[in-house]
Each structure stands twice: as structure tokens, then as C-alpha cells.
Amino acid sequence: MSRGVLALLLLVALLLLVALGGCRSSRAPRAADASVALSGLDAPRARAADFRRGASLGLFVSDPDPAVQRRIYTTMLDEMAEAGVTDVQLVVRWGQQTIHDVDLRPWPDLTPQDTLLAWVIGAARQRGLRVFLMPIVHIEQRAIGVWRGTLAPTDLEAFWARYRDFVLHYARLAERSGGVELFAVGSELLSLEADAVRWRALIADVRAVYRGQLTYSANWDHYAHVPFWDAVDVVGLTAYHELTHAPDPDEAALVAGWASWADALVAWAEARDLRFVFTEVGYPSTEHGAARPWDHREGARADLALQLRCYRALYRVWQAQPRLAGLYLWNWFGFGGAADRGYTPRGKPAAEVVRHWYRGRAERGEAR
């Protein structure tokens, strides 16, 4: 199923909810009994108010009607706030056909209008949510081993000029909105990361137009190769680490699957006295969610129980780790429910883990 069809189905479902009065509660669809989903989990660690209890909100609604778009995003933001989310990540994309092109630009049916983006930022802030804006390069022609992490422009100078335009466009929008607390200068651009001179120049240009905090989102297996961490305020990386290739793994196997990668990351951070944020972490609710958490392709069997176990393992490994300064769950947008195979926790048992983790702060009187 294409993203456009998924968005259309979601639109129909949400409009039905509105017609029936279901959206007035500002609550996402509830799944299984919380006591079952949370059985055996410890209480969340007390965290400072600046800990980012985050989730991504995909701006994927395909209906061109601004009123419809705003209605759906309002529903999603209300659900996120109810679940205890304190920080929302908004991803914006410009695209190009191949990894060799140099014409990065707003992409049809993918890049949101600036007016809509500014409205969503304002709506998030009205709900007390901090906003993280992350521009991402979209490559239309992808394949195994061919993606934005392997960019190889035929004209590097021309590509960097377009990339600078892209990032500064959104940095200026972030500043004008007055509501963006964190901004990413890049995401998972592995093949370009070694060029520290260009990155430092870009970061200086962004700081000239945007006064908030800056981060870079490294790939989960490449964070140690980024040479400009000292130039940003927040160390960011994705956490799509494969947990196990065993079929139908139990929770203990998933927890064990974190061990070597988590130990290496924490040791790296401790050696440099750094804290880090997971800019993206999540699991499709499919049978391959633990083995290939980054894989959003269709075709796998739905498995909400495995997604729940992955969320429980994530919680058990990371919720008390002091080097973790926050995380953004990928992605709240989606149809949700028992038949959904996407990343969203909406209407699935995994959502109970989110509430348990994120709403724990309110029970201890922490400030948002």
C-alpha cells in the first residue's frame, strides 16, 4: 500500500471519528488492557524537565484541503499530548531523483507547504509541546545500499549550494515561527560527513539565522565517525539497531540484542562526557520489526505482539540510562489498530508502554 493510499484511509477514518464525536476526547484509540502490556515493567526513572519524551508526527496527509489537514494534525497532537509526549519532531523533505543529482528541491506530494508547517508548529506549542524540526534529503530512486547515506553528487559544489539553501530555508522558518526548540542541520548523510569544513561553515550559517539548539542526526552505525559533534549543541543519532534475526523472539532475546551496541554507545559517550538523543527509534508492527527496524516496506505479516515486546525492551534498556537525554519515537502518524503494519503505536499495545514511560513524570510532579 502506498503512503498516499494509507493517508487517504487515515483521512476517512479520522473524519468518521469526528462525525461520531470520537475526536472530542483527544485520546488515541486504546488497545489491549494496559495491565497486560505493562506487566513486570518497573516505574520510570525520574528525569529532569529537559528530558525529551518525544515522538515524530509525519506530515503525510494527502488531502489538499487545509481544513482537513489541520483537523487531522490537531487530532494527532492531542493524542500525543494525552500520551505524555513533551516533544514533537516534524520532518520536512526536499528531494532529488538519484544519489548523483544536484537539483535538491521541494518534492511533489512530499514537501509540506510552509504555511501548513508553521501552523503545525504553532498548534504543537499551544499544547505545550517543544518542537524539533529535522530537514531530510529524499532520494526517489532507492535500492538496497542506495539511499541518502550514499550520496555521490556529480558536482559536489553544486550539491552543497542546494543543500545549504534547503537547510537555511527551514532554519529561517524555524526562527520566524518562534516555536522550534531544536533544529537538525542534517540526517544520516554518511558519505558527506567527513567534510568537516563544509559542515562547520553550514552550522555557522544556520546559527546566524536561528537562535535555538542545533543537532545532527547520525546513522545508528556511524555516530563515531562524525567529526563535528563539538559544533552542535545536542548529539543525535537514530536507533534502528537490529535486535535479533531469530523468528518470533521473546523479550529477553530483544533485551540481549541491545547489549553490545548499547554498551559501545554509552562507552563512547562517557569517554567524551556527552549525552545523546535518539532522533528516531521505532518498530514496524510486523514479523521483521526486530530484525530490520528500519524496513518500512510492505508485504510482511502484521505482528503487534512483537512490536510491543520491542517497545518493552527499548524501555527496559534505556529508560534509566543517564547518558540518554531523550528520544523521538517513529512515528505517531498512521492508521493504527490491529491490522496496521506501520510504525505507529496508535491503537496498539505498544502505546501503553509510551504512556507508562512518558506520563510517569506527571505522577512525580515533574515540570514539562
C-alpha positions as CSV (number, residue, x, y, z in Angstrom):
1,M,0.0,0.0,0.0
2,S,1.4,3.4,-1.0
3,R,1.7,6.2,1.5
4,G,-0.9,8.2,-0.4
5,V,-3.5,5.4,-0.1
6,L,-2.6,5.0,3.6
7,A,-3.1,8.7,4.1
8,L,-6.5,8.5,2.4
9,L,-7.6,5.7,4.5
10,L,-6.5,7.5,7.6
11,L,-8.3,10.6,6.5
12,V,-11.6,8.6,6.1
13,A,-11.2,7.0,9.5
14,L,-10.5,10.3,11.2
15,L,-13.4,12.0,9.5
16,L,-15.6,9.2,10.7
17,L,-14.3,9.7,14.2
18,V,-15.0,13.4,14.1
19,A,-18.6,12.7,12.8
20,L,-19.2,10.3,15.6
21,G,-17.7,12.6,18.2
22,G,-14.8,10.3,18.9
23,C,-12.2,13.0,18.5
24,R,-13.7,15.2,21.2
25,S,-12.0,13.1,23.8
26,S,-8.5,14.0,22.5
27,R,-7.5,10.3,23.0
28,A,-6.0,7.8,20.6
29,P,-7.8,4.5,20.2
30,R,-6.9,2.3,23.1
31,A,-5.7,-1.3,22.5
32,A,-5.3,-4.1,24.9
33,D,-5.6,-3.9,28.7
34,A,-2.7,-1.8,30.0
35,S,-2.0,-4.2,32.8
36,V,-1.2,-6.9,30.3
37,A,1.0,-4.7,28.1
38,L,2.9,-3.3,31.2
39,S,3.2,-6.5,33.3
40,G,6.5,-6.6,35.1
41,L,7.8,-3.2,33.9
42,D,9.4,-1.0,36.6
43,A,8.3,2.5,37.3
44,P,10.0,5.1,35.0
45,R,13.2,6.7,36.2
46,A,12.8,10.3,37.5
47,R,14.1,12.7,34.9
48,A,14.7,16.4,34.7
49,A,12.2,18.6,32.8
50,D,14.5,18.9,29.8
51,F,14.4,15.1,29.1
52,R,12.8,14.8,25.6
53,R,9.8,12.5,25.7
54,G,9.4,12.7,22.0
55,A,7.5,11.3,19.1
56,S,7.6,12.1,15.4
57,L,4.5,13.4,13.6
58,G,4.6,12.7,9.9
59,L,3.1,15.5,7.8
60,F,1.7,12.9,5.4
61,V,-1.9,13.9,4.9
62,S,-2.6,13.8,1.1
63,D,-5.9,15.7,1.1
64,P,-5.1,19.2,-0.2
65,D,-7.8,20.9,1.8
66,P,-6.1,22.9,4.6
67,A,-9.1,22.4,6.9
68,V,-8.9,18.7,6.6
69,Q,-5.1,18.7,7.2
70,R,-5.4,20.8,10.3
71,R,-8.2,18.7,11.7
72,I,-6.1,15.5,11.4
73,Y,-2.9,17.0,12.7
74,T,-4.9,18.6,15.6
75,T,-6.2,15.1,16.5
76,M,-2.7,13.6,16.3
77,L,-1.2,16.3,18.5
78,D,-4.0,15.9,21.1
79,E,-3.4,12.2,21.2
80,M,0.4,12.7,21.6
81,A,-0.1,15.2,24.5
82,E,-2.5,12.8,26.2
83,A,0.1,10.0,25.9
84,G,2.6,12.2,27.8
85,V,4.7,13.3,24.8
86,T,6.5,16.5,25.6
87,D,8.5,17.0,22.4
88,V,7.3,16.6,18.8
89,Q,9.6,16.0,15.8
90,L,8.5,17.4,12.5
91,V,10.4,16.0,9.5
92,V,10.5,18.0,6.2
93,R,11.9,16.7,3.0
94,W,13.2,18.1,-0.3
95,G,14.1,15.5,-2.9
96,Q,16.1,14.6,-6.0
97,Q,15.8,11.6,-8.3
98,T,19.2,9.9,-7.7
99,I,22.1,10.0,-5.3
100,H,24.2,11.6,-8.1
101,D,21.9,14.6,-8.8
102,V,22.5,18.1,-7.7
103,D,19.0,19.6,-8.0
104,L,17.6,19.2,-4.5
105,R,14.3,20.9,-4.3
106,P,10.7,20.8,-2.8
107,W,9.3,17.4,-3.9
108,P,5.8,16.9,-5.3
109,D,3.4,15.2,-2.8
110,L,6.1,15.1,-0.2
111,T,7.2,18.6,0.9
112,P,4.6,20.3,3.0
113,Q,3.6,23.9,2.4
114,D,5.4,26.4,4.6
115,T,2.1,27.8,5.8
116,L,1.0,24.3,7.0
117,L,4.3,23.6,8.7
118,A,4.2,26.9,10.5
119,W,0.6,26.2,11.6
120,V,1.5,22.7,13.0
121,I,4.5,24.3,14.9
122,G,2.1,26.8,16.4
123,A,-0.5,24.1,17.2
124,A,2.2,22.0,19.0
125,R,3.3,24.9,21.0
126,Q,-0.3,25.7,22.0
127,R,-0.4,22.2,23.6
128,G,2.9,22.8,25.5
129,L,4.9,20.6,23.2
130,R,8.5,21.5,22.3
131,V,9.3,21.2,18.6
132,F,12.2,19.6,16.8
133,L,12.4,20.4,13.1
134,M,14.5,18.0,11.0
135,P,15.1,18.5,7.3
136,I,15.9,15.3,5.4
137,V,17.1,14.6,1.9
138,H,14.7,12.3,0.0
139,I,16.1,10.1,-2.8
140,E,13.4,9.0,-5.2
141,Q,15.4,6.1,-6.8
142,R,16.5,3.9,-3.9
143,A,17.7,0.3,-3.7
144,I,19.5,-1.9,-1.2
145,G,22.6,0.0,-0.4
146,V,21.5,3.1,-2.3
147,W,20.0,5.8,-0.2
148,R,20.8,9.3,1.2
149,G,23.6,7.8,3.2
150,T,25.4,7.0,0.0
151,L,25.0,10.4,-1.8
152,A,27.7,10.8,-4.5
153,P,26.8,14.1,-6.4
154,T,28.4,14.6,-9.8
155,D,29.1,18.2,-8.8
156,L,29.8,18.4,-5.1
157,E,29.9,22.2,-5.0
158,A,26.6,22.5,-6.7
159,F,25.0,19.9,-4.4
160,W,26.3,21.7,-1.2
161,A,24.9,25.0,-2.5
162,R,21.5,23.5,-2.9
163,Y,21.8,21.7,0.4
164,R,22.7,25.0,2.1
165,D,19.6,26.6,0.6
166,F,17.5,23.7,1.8
167,V,18.7,23.9,5.4
168,L,18.7,27.7,5.7
169,H,15.2,27.8,4.3
170,Y,13.9,25.8,7.2
171,A,16.3,27.4,9.8
172,R,14.7,30.8,8.9
173,L,11.2,29.3,9.1
174,A,12.1,27.8,12.5
175,E,13.3,31.2,13.7
176,R,10.2,33.1,12.4
177,S,7.8,30.6,14.0
178,G,9.3,31.3,17.4
179,G,8.4,27.8,18.5
180,V,11.2,25.5,17.4
181,E,13.5,24.5,20.2
182,L,15.7,22.1,18.3
183,F,16.8,22.1,14.7
184,A,18.8,19.4,12.7
185,V,21.4,20.5,10.2
186,G,21.4,17.1,8.6
187,S,20.3,13.5,8.9
188,E,22.2,10.3,8.0
189,L,24.4,11.8,5.3
190,L,27.2,9.3,5.9
191,S,29.1,9.8,2.7
192,L,29.3,13.6,3.3
193,E,30.1,13.6,7.0
194,A,33.9,13.6,6.6
195,D,33.9,17.1,5.1
196,A,34.1,18.9,8.5
197,V,35.0,22.2,6.9
198,R,31.7,22.4,4.9
199,W,29.7,21.2,7.9
200,R,31.2,23.8,10.2
201,A,30.5,26.5,7.7
202,L,26.9,25.4,7.3
203,I,26.4,25.3,11.1
204,A,27.8,28.8,11.4
205,D,25.4,30.0,8.7
206,V,22.5,28.4,10.5
207,R,23.4,30.0,13.8
208,A,23.4,33.4,12.0
209,V,19.6,33.0,11.3
210,Y,18.4,30.6,14.0
211,R,18.9,31.0,17.8
212,G,17.7,27.6,19.1
213,Q,19.7,24.5,19.7
214,L,21.3,22.5,16.9
215,T,21.8,18.8,16.4
216,Y,22.9,16.4,13.6
217,S,21.2,13.0,13.3
218,A,23.8,10.4,12.7
219,N,23.0,6.9,11.5
220,W,23.0,4.2,14.2
221,D,26.2,2.6,12.9
222,H,28.1,5.8,12.1
223,Y,27.9,8.2,15.0
224,A,31.6,7.7,16.0
225,H,32.7,8.9,12.5
226,V,31.1,12.4,12.7
227,P,33.9,14.9,13.1
228,F,31.9,18.0,14.1
229,W,30.0,17.0,17.2
230,D,31.6,19.9,19.1
231,A,30.0,22.3,16.7
232,V,26.4,21.4,17.6
233,D,24.5,21.5,20.9
234,V,22.9,18.0,21.0
235,V,24.4,14.7,19.8
236,G,21.7,12.9,17.9
237,L,21.5,9.5,16.3
238,T,18.9,7.1,15.0
239,A,18.5,3.8,16.9
240,Y,17.4,1.4,14.3
241,H,19.8,-1.2,15.6
242,E,18.8,-4.7,14.7
243,L,18.0,-6.7,17.8
244,T,17.8,-10.3,16.6
245,H,17.2,-12.3,13.5
246,A,15.5,-15.1,15.5
247,P,11.9,-15.8,14.4
248,D,9.3,-14.6,17.0
249,P,11.9,-13.6,19.6
250,D,10.9,-13.3,23.3
251,E,11.5,-10.1,25.3
252,A,14.7,-11.5,26.9
253,A,16.3,-12.0,23.4
254,L,15.3,-8.5,22.4
255,V,16.9,-7.0,25.6
256,A,20.0,-9.1,25.0
257,G,20.1,-7.8,21.4
258,W,20.7,-4.3,22.6
259,A,23.7,-5.2,24.7
260,S,26.8,-4.8,22.5
261,W,25.6,-1.8,20.6
262,A,24.3,0.0,23.7
263,D,27.4,-0.7,25.7
264,A,29.6,0.7,22.8
265,L,27.5,3.8,22.5
266,V,27.4,4.5,26.2
267,A,31.2,3.9,26.5
268,W,31.8,6.3,23.6
269,A,29.6,9.0,25.2
270,E,31.2,8.5,28.6
271,A,34.7,8.8,27.2
272,R,33.7,12.2,25.8
273,D,31.4,13.3,28.6
274,L,28.5,13.5,26.2
275,R,24.7,12.9,26.4
276,F,22.8,11.9,23.3
277,V,19.3,11.9,21.9
278,F,17.7,9.2,19.8
279,T,16.4,11.3,16.9
280,E,14.5,8.3,15.5
281,V,13.6,4.9,17.2
282,G,10.7,2.7,16.4
283,Y,9.5,-0.6,15.1
284,P,7.0,-1.5,12.4
285,S,4.3,-3.9,13.8
286,T,5.4,-6.7,11.5
287,E,7.2,-10.0,11.9
288,H,10.5,-8.5,10.8
289,G,10.3,-5.5,13.2
290,A,13.1,-6.7,15.5
291,A,15.4,-7.8,12.7
292,R,15.0,-4.8,10.4
293,P,13.6,-1.9,12.4
294,W,14.4,0.5,9.5
295,D,12.5,-1.5,7.0
296,H,9.1,0.1,6.1
297,R,8.4,-2.0,3.0
298,E,5.1,-3.7,2.6
299,G,4.5,-7.4,2.5
300,A,5.3,-8.7,6.0
301,R,2.7,-10.2,8.3
302,A,1.3,-7.9,11.0
303,D,2.6,-8.6,14.5
304,L,1.5,-6.2,17.2
305,A,2.8,-8.5,19.9
306,L,6.4,-8.3,18.6
307,Q,6.1,-4.5,18.3
308,L,5.0,-4.5,22.0
309,R,8.0,-6.6,23.0
310,C,10.3,-4.3,21.1
311,Y,8.9,-1.3,22.9
312,R,9.2,-3.1,26.3
313,A,12.8,-4.0,25.5
314,L,13.6,-0.4,24.5
315,Y,12.1,0.8,27.8
316,R,13.9,-1.7,29.9
317,V,17.3,-1.0,28.4
318,W,17.2,2.8,28.1
319,Q,14.7,4.4,30.5
320,A,17.2,4.6,33.3
321,Q,20.3,5.3,31.3
322,P,21.6,8.7,32.4
323,R,23.5,9.3,29.1
324,L,20.2,9.2,27.2
325,A,18.8,12.8,27.1
326,G,15.7,11.9,25.2
327,L,14.2,10.1,22.3
328,Y,11.7,10.6,19.4
329,L,9.5,7.6,18.6
330,W,8.9,7.0,14.9
331,N,6.1,7.7,14.0
332,W,2.7,8.7,15.6
333,F,1.1,9.2,12.2
334,G,-0.7,6.2,10.8
335,F,-4.0,4.3,10.6
336,G,-3.3,2.3,13.8
337,G,-5.2,-0.6,15.2
338,A,-4.9,-4.4,15.0
339,A,-4.5,-4.7,11.2
340,D,-1.9,-1.9,10.8
341,R,1.6,-2.9,9.9
342,G,3.2,0.5,10.1
343,Y,5.3,2.1,12.8
344,T,2.5,4.0,14.6
345,P,1.6,2.8,18.1
346,R,-1.9,4.2,17.8
347,G,-4.5,1.7,18.9
348,K,-1.8,-0.9,19.6
349,P,-0.5,-2.4,22.9
350,A,2.8,-0.6,22.4
351,A,1.0,2.7,23.1
352,E,0.6,1.6,26.7
353,V,4.4,1.5,27.1
354,V,4.6,5.0,25.7
355,R,2.1,6.2,28.3
356,H,3.8,4.4,31.1
357,W,7.2,5.9,30.3
358,Y,6.2,9.4,29.3
359,R,3.4,10.1,31.8
360,G,5.5,8.9,34.7
361,R,6.8,12.4,35.1
362,A,3.4,13.8,35.9
363,E,2.9,11.3,38.7
364,R,6.1,12.6,40.3
365,G,5.2,16.2,39.8
366,E,7.9,17.0,37.2
367,A,7.6,20.1,35.1
368,R,7.0,19.8,31.4
